[in-house]
Amino acid sequence: MSDGTTQGQRYRKCESHIETVVDDELVLMHLESGKFFSLTDTGRAVWERIDRHDTAAALADAMTQRYDVARARALEEIGAVLAKFEERGLIRPFD
């Protein structure tokens, strides 16, 4: 995971958002910035598993079971998704 996300890191959702499901899409609104985010497929699956406080590696393992993807590729994609969530103030790391 070359984006700075470590495989053993856990994340939690920040409280500064609201979310709702519209059809097959999860829509998030960051309350402080007023920005909206639309999550489908992988992004939504990752978002929903963050509540379990899974590690990045566990999230990648879940994605390899759900989708036909190699673990290395899943780790790369999960790292990118988590980095975007964190950059946008939607999640934060914890120990």
Kinemage of the C-alpha trace (Angstrom):
@kinemage 1
@onewidth
@group {chain A} dominant
@subgroup {mainchain}
@vectorlist {calphas} color= white
{ca met a 1} P 0.000 0.000 0.000
{ca ser a 2} L 2.047 2.841 -1.311
{ca asp a 3} L -0.307 5.657 -0.365
{ca gly a 4} L 0.681 5.694 3.297
{ca thr a 5} L -2.148 3.417 4.431
{ca thr a 6} L -0.828 0.472 6.421
{ca gln a 7} L -2.423 -2.947 6.243
{ca gly a 8} L -2.906 -3.161 10.019
{ca gln a 9} L -4.448 0.294 10.414
{ca arg a 10} L -8.051 0.534 11.623
{ca tyr a 11} L -10.401 3.410 10.819
{ca arg a 12} L -13.584 4.873 12.200
{ca lys a 13} L -16.113 7.154 10.598
{ca cys a 14} L -16.047 10.801 11.602
{ca glu a 15} L -19.270 12.128 13.050
{ca ser a 16} L -19.385 15.118 10.718
{ca his a 17} L -21.447 13.425 8.026
{ca ile a 18} L -24.899 12.102 7.285
{ca glu a 19} L -25.705 9.289 4.912
{ca thr a 20} L -28.660 7.818 3.059
{ca val a 21} L -29.261 5.128 0.468
{ca val a 22} L -30.755 6.108 -2.886
{ca asp a 23} L -31.408 3.092 -5.109
{ca asp a 24} L -28.066 1.173 -5.193
{ca glu a 25} L -26.017 4.184 -4.166
{ca leu a 26} L -24.923 5.447 -0.762
{ca val a 27} L -24.914 9.235 -0.591
{ca leu a 28} L -22.827 10.985 2.065
{ca met a 29} L -22.873 14.642 2.977
{ca his a 30} L -19.969 16.112 4.920
{ca leu a 31} L -21.691 18.524 7.294
{ca glu a 32} L -18.766 20.925 7.707
{ca ser a 33} L -17.911 21.324 4.016
{ca gly a 34} L -21.392 20.716 2.579
{ca lys a 35} L -19.879 18.376 -0.006
{ca phe a 36} L -21.739 15.307 -1.226
{ca phe a 37} L -20.154 11.964 -2.042
{ca ser a 38} L -21.718 9.090 -3.941
{ca leu a 39} L -20.561 5.562 -3.167
{ca thr a 40} L -21.343 2.509 -5.235
{ca asp a 41} L -19.933 -1.004 -5.439
{ca thr a 42} L -16.477 -1.173 -3.840
{ca gly a 43} L -16.589 2.246 -2.185
{ca arg a 44} L -19.916 1.451 -0.584
{ca ala a 45} L -18.742 -2.008 0.525
{ca val a 46} L -15.658 -0.493 2.163
{ca trp a 47} L -17.699 2.260 3.833
{ca glu a 48} L -20.148 -0.245 5.293
{ca arg a 49} L -17.322 -2.423 6.699
{ca ile a 50} L -15.570 0.497 8.407
{ca asp a 51} L -18.168 0.189 11.194
{ca arg a 52} L -16.669 -3.219 11.993
{ca his a 53} L -13.305 -1.514 12.588
{ca asp a 54} L -11.651 -3.953 10.189
{ca thr a 55} L -8.028 -3.402 9.305
{ca ala a 56} L -7.139 -2.376 5.771
{ca ala a 57} L -5.882 -5.949 5.218
{ca ala a 58} L -9.196 -7.424 6.429
{ca leu a 59} L -11.090 -5.073 4.131
{ca ala a 60} L -8.935 -6.252 1.220
{ca asp a 61} L -9.557 -9.895 2.129
{ca ala a 62} L -13.310 -9.248 2.131
{ca met a 63} L -13.070 -7.643 -1.305
{ca thr a 64} L -11.175 -10.647 -2.717
{ca gln a 65} L -14.057 -12.838 -1.559
{ca arg a 66} L -16.705 -10.527 -2.967
{ca tyr a 67} L -15.027 -9.692 -6.279
{ca asp a 68} L -12.725 -11.608 -8.595
{ca val a 69} L -9.588 -9.649 -7.713
{ca ala a 70} L -6.085 -10.568 -6.566
{ca arg a 71} L -5.231 -9.678 -2.961
{ca ala a 72} L -2.389 -7.343 -3.992
{ca arg a 73} L -4.754 -5.431 -6.252
{ca ala a 74} L -7.418 -5.344 -3.514
{ca leu a 75} L -4.891 -3.933 -1.022
{ca glu a 76} L -3.940 -1.240 -3.515
{ca glu a 77} L -7.563 -0.299 -4.215
{ca ile a 78} L -8.568 -0.353 -0.535
{ca gly a 79} L -5.596 1.852 0.311
{ca ala a 80} L -6.675 4.360 -2.322
{ca val a 81} L -10.308 4.364 -1.135
{ca leu a 82} L -9.319 4.781 2.522
{ca ala a 83} L -6.907 7.577 1.640
{ca lys a 84} L -9.685 9.427 -0.221
{ca phe a 85} L -12.114 8.959 2.668
{ca glu a 86} L -9.526 10.283 5.122
{ca glu a 87} L -8.533 13.201 2.869
{ca arg a 88} L -12.195 14.223 2.651
{ca gly a 89} L -12.657 14.115 6.408
{ca leu a 90} L -14.980 11.107 6.403
{ca ile a 91} L -12.807 8.700 8.405
{ca arg a 92} L -9.874 8.846 10.790
{ca pro a 93} L -7.356 6.222 11.894
{ca phe a 94} L -7.321 4.835 15.416
{ca asp a 95} L -5.377 2.217 17.362
